[in-house]
Amino acid sequence: MVTTRTEQPLRAVIYTRISHDPTGKAEGVTRQEDACRKLAAELGWVVVGVKSDDDRTAIGKSGQRARRPAYAELLDMLAAGEAEAVLVWHTDRLYRQARDLEPLIDIVDRTYTVIRPVKQGELDLASASGRMVARILASVSTHEVEHSVERMIDKKQKNRAAGVNHGGPRAFGYRPVKRKAKGEDPEVPKIDQREAELIRNAATAVLAHAADPDTGLTLAGICRQWTASGVKTPRGNAWSVPSLRKTLLSPRIAGRVAHQGEDVGLAQWDAILDMDVWLALRNVLTDPARRTGSGDHDGKTVKYLGSGLYDCHCGAVIRPGGAKRGQPQLYRCTAGSHVSRTAVPIDDFVERVVVARLCREDARTAFSAPAVEVPTGPSMDDLKVRHAALSARLEALAETFADDDEADPVEYRTASRKLKERLAAVEQQLTDAAAAAASAAQSGPLDDVDLPELVRRHTADPADALDWWRERYPLERRRKILASLATVTLVRARQGRPAGFVPGSGSGYFDPESVRIDWVN
């Protein structure tokens, strides 16, 4: 039953909502508000507030209630007696699920609030019959939405099977696409050549590093390199190891459609990486034995030349650590207390020796890149053909099983497992071949080093040559050069201050004989 009131104008609050507002201009909710204000004027009601949920769904997702803060404020306002009426464009703006209707019914039952939609008559929630009708309408509304969702899911599945771009944020390596208008086919993304080249170089560096840790780059190294060059993610953020790893693992860059991270078929857009290279890259990045974290140790960025490169005389690795606040950093043996030395004097001495060695006439030939061992076995083209054939057989097996009601699931699983094992073996061969090719494509340790300029500066002033060396080549590059040229071992230092000692830049004095440098050639 509709409750009668006194002749005084009702205080009304307007509620507006629209599920999707891609422009962010709130035009939809504005039109709803205008219509509600017009109805308020006709009824002689006084509008005391407007509550709006723009770009907010009224359907819960993944079992959770839809988040509508303005709707919650509306209920609080009615419960507090701050308004006696609600104006709304249509009842489905207020609720689309029965569970959202019940709190409103409870408030109306206590406060006799009037609900007046523009497109309907007064919503009677004060009577049993009115509440029944409202609940039926809520169930119908929920069914319509769920049915619409089913149709959209089916359409998206068909689009993925056809390789159609499913939208979403711009993928790194591809240009932005215009928003699809209703009835139009989605635009096919085009390759951004600059970003695509960065992805190809990153793939080559990762595969080379997997083949030989003294070559290529880690994901952390690539992120630092991109950050230094001003390369940003599609969202304008600095690159991190997780974001770069996600990009390199995405089937999109291999010209495949991805759904929830999985490869579901050939895409309409062009590939940035060949399928064999991407498979090899995926195998490397998903290898369980692969060390996680960026930088040198425990995810920290390398700050010292010898971190993880120097050895203790006991055979353990040397890393920085143990310095008290305000004191110079130390190099320490990771296996015990065999070595604990100030780091800076050691790094200065090692780099002075390295620069002097590079200034000798035979430096270029003595430290040329070693020949890369090419793995024996099938060619890359043969492996690609095998992979395609096995993939086709696996897909055909799945289709046959799906169409045959009498097929034996055990036989299917056995046959499927054998095909997957053969696929994994071929993918590993592709990984090895691609990693070897990437390693071979890497430059030698001194290919990009300007030795004539280094020699010229060293001849004039060794200190100036060392400063130029450090300014010209970043720490990561100098560490790779050192790793390819020599092994550095910290041995026991002599007691006391030896004759002819070299003053260090840290506390105490530095003994050159406590550092042994063994050249690879």
Residue pairs with C-beta under 8 A, 6 or more apart in sequence:
1 124
1 126
1 127
1 130
2 114
2 122
2 124
2 126
3 112
3 114
3 126
5 84
5 112
5 114
9 44
9 45
9 46
10 43
10 45
10 46
10 83
10 84
10 85
10 114
11 45
11 46
11 48
11 82
11 83
11 84
11 85
12 40
12 45
12 46
12 47
12 48
12 83
12 84
12 85
12 86
12 87
12 116
13 47
13 48
13 49
13 50
13 51
13 74
13 77
13 78
13 82
13 83
13 85
13 86
13 87
14 33
14 36
14 37
14 40
14 47
14 49
14 50
14 51
14 86
14 87
14 88
15 50
15 51
15 52
15 70
15 71
15 74
15 86
15 87
15 88
15 93
15 94
16 29
16 32
16 33
16 36
16 50
16 51
16 52
16 53
16 54
16 88
16 89
16 93
17 29
17 32
17 52
17 53
17 54
17 56
17 58
17 68
17 70
17 71
17 93
17 94
18 28
18 29
18 32
18 53
18 54
18 55
18 56
19 55
19 56
19 57
19 58
20 55
20 57
21 27
21 28
21 29
21 54
21 55
22 179
24 55
26 52
26 54
28 54
29 52
29 53
29 54
32 88
32 89
32 93
32 118
33 50
33 52
35 89
35 118
36 47
36 87
36 88
36 89
36 118
37 47
39 87
39 116
39 118
40 46
40 47
40 87
43 116
45 85
45 87
47 87
48 82
48 83
49 77
49 82
49 83
51 70
51 71
51 73
51 74
51 77
52 70
53 68
53 69
53 70
53 71
56 66
56 67
56 68
56 70
57 66
58 66
58 68
58 71
58 92
58 93
58 94
58 95
58 96
58 97
58 100
59 66
59 96
59 97
59 142
59 145
60 66
60 97
60 99
65 99
65 100
66 100
71 94
71 100
74 86
75 103
75 104
75 107
77 83
78 86
78 107
78 111
78 113
79 107
79 110
79 111
81 111
83 113
84 111
84 112
84 113
84 114
85 113
85 114
85 115
85 116
86 94
86 113
86 114
86 115
86 116
87 116
87 118
88 94
88 115
88 116
88 117
88 118
89 117
89 118
89 119
90 117
90 118
90 119
90 120
91 115
91 117
91 120
91 123
91 134
91 137
92 141
93 117
94 100
94 101
94 104
94 115
95 101
95 104
95 138
95 141
96 138
96 141
96 142
96 145
97 138
97 141
97 142
98 135
98 138
98 139
98 142
100 138
101 134
101 135
101 138
104 115
104 125
105 125
105 131
105 134
107 113
108 115
108 125
108 126
109 125
109 126
112 126
114 122
115 122
115 123
115 125
116 122
116 123
117 123
123 130
123 134
124 130
124 133
125 131
125 134
156 166
159 166
159 186
160 166
160 257
160 259
160 264
160 265
161 264
161 265
162 268
163 257
163 265
163 266
163 267
163 268
163 269
164 185
164 186
164 257
164 268
165 177
165 186
165 187
165 188
165 189
165 267
165 268
165 269
166 186
166 257
166 259
167 180
167 186
169 234
169 235
170 176
170 177
170 189
170 234
171 189
171 234
171 247
171 250
171 252
171 253
172 195
172 199
172 233
172 234
172 247
173 191
173 192
173 195
173 196
173 198
173 199
173 247
173 252
173 253
173 272
174 189
174 190
174 191
174 192
174 195
174 252
174 269
175 189
175 190
175 191
175 192
177 186
177 187
177 188
177 189
178 187
180 186
180 187
188 268
188 269
189 269
190 269
190 270
191 269
191 270
191 272
196 272
198 226
198 231
199 247
199 248
199 253
199 272
199 273
200 272
200 273
202 217
202 222
202 244
202 248
203 248
203 273
203 277
203 278
203 281
203 438
204 216
204 438
204 441
204 442
205 216
205 217
205 221
205 222
205 438
205 442
206 216
206 217
206 218
206 219
206 222
206 248
206 281
206 284
206 285
206 438
207 216
207 277
207 280
207 281
207 284
207 431
207 434
207 435
207 437
207 438
207 439
208 215
208 216
208 217
208 435
208 438
208 439
208 441
208 442
209 215
209 216
209 217
209 218
210 216
210 284
210 435
211 435
211 436
211 438
211 439
212 439
214 480
214 483
214 484
215 439
215 442
215 480
216 438
216 439
216 442
217 225
218 294
219 241
219 244
219 245
219 294
220 241
220 293
220 294
220 295
220 301
221 476
222 239
222 244
223 238
223 239
223 240
223 241
223 244
223 294
224 301
224 476
226 239
226 244
227 238
227 239
228 474
231 239
232 238
232 239
233 239
233 243
237 243
241 293
241 294
245 285
247 253
248 281
248 285
249 261
249 281
249 282
249 285
249 286
250 258
250 261
251 257
251 258
251 262
251 263
251 278
252 258
252 267
252 269
253 271
253 272
253 273
253 278
254 263
254 271
254 272
254 273
254 274
254 275
254 278
254 279
255 266
255 267
255 269
255 270
255 271
255 272
255 275
256 263
256 264
256 265
256 266
256 267
256 271
256 275
257 263
257 264
257 265
257 266
257 267
258 264
271 278
273 281
275 384
275 387
276 380
276 383
276 384
276 387
276 430
276 433
276 434
277 434
279 387
279 427
279 430
279 431
279 434
280 427
280 430
280 431
280 432
280 433
280 434
280 435
281 434
283 427
283 428
283 430
283 431
284 290
284 431
284 435
292 299
293 299
294 301
295 301
295 302
296 302
296 307
296 308
296 319
297 307
297 308
297 319
302 308
302 475
302 476
302 479
303 320
303 475
304 320
304 329
304 331
304 343
304 347
305 347
305 350
305 351
305 475
305 478
305 479
305 482
306 318
306 331
306 343
306 346
306 347
306 350
306 488
307 318
307 319
307 320
308 317
308 318
308 319
309 318
309 479
309 482
309 483
309 488
310 317
310 318
310 331
310 346
310 488
310 489
310 490
311 317
311 318
311 487
311 488
311 489
311 490
312 318
312 333
312 334
312 335
312 338
312 339
312 489
312 490
313 338
313 339
313 489
313 490
313 491
313 492
314 333
314 335
314 336
314 338
315 335
316 333
316 334
316 335
316 336
316 338
317 334
318 331
318 332
318 333
318 334
318 339
318 490
319 331
319 332
319 334
320 329
320 330
320 331
320 332
320 343
321 330
321 332
322 330
322 332
322 340
323 329
323 330
327 507
328 342
328 343
328 344
328 506
328 507
329 342
329 343
329 344
330 340
330 341
330 342
330 343
331 339
331 340
331 341
331 342
331 343
331 346
331 490
332 339
332 340
333 339
333 340
333 490
338 492
339 490
341 490
341 493
341 514
342 504
342 506
342 507
342 508
342 510
343 506
344 504
344 505
344 506
345 502
345 504
345 505
345 506
345 510
346 490
346 510
346 515
348 466
348 504
348 505
349 502
349 510
349 512
349 515
350 482
350 488
350 515
350 517
351 466
351 469
351 470
351 478
352 462
352 466
353 517
354 481
354 482
354 485
354 486
355 454
355 458
355 462
355 465
355 466
355 469
356 458
356 462
357 363
357 485
357 486
357 519
358 446
358 449
358 451
358 454
359 451
359 454
359 455
359 458
359 459
359 465
363 446
363 451
364 446
364 451
366 519
366 521
367 444
367 445
367 446
367 484
367 485
367 520
367 521
368 444
368 446
369 442
369 443
369 444
369 445
369 447
372 436
372 439
372 440
373 436
374 436
374 440
375 429
375 432
375 433
375 436
377 429
377 433
378 386
378 429
380 430
380 433
380 434
380 437
383 426
383 429
383 430
383 433
384 430
386 426
387 423
387 426
387 427
387 430
390 419
390 422
390 423
390 426
391 423
393 419
394 416
394 419
394 420
394 423
397 412
397 415
397 416
397 419
398 416
400 407
401 407
401 409
401 412
445 480
445 481
445 484
445 485
446 481
449 473
449 481
450 472
453 468
454 465
454 468
454 469
457 464
457 465
457 468
458 465
469 478
470 478
473 481
482 488
484 520
485 519
485 520
486 517
486 518
486 519
486 520
487 517
487 518
487 520
488 515
488 516
488 517
488 518
489 515
489 516
489 518
490 514
490 515
490 516
491 513
491 514
491 515
491 516
492 514
493 511
493 513
493 514
494 511
494 513
494 514
497 509
498 511
498 513
501 509
501 510
501 511
502 509
502 510
502 511
502 512
503 509
503 510
504 510
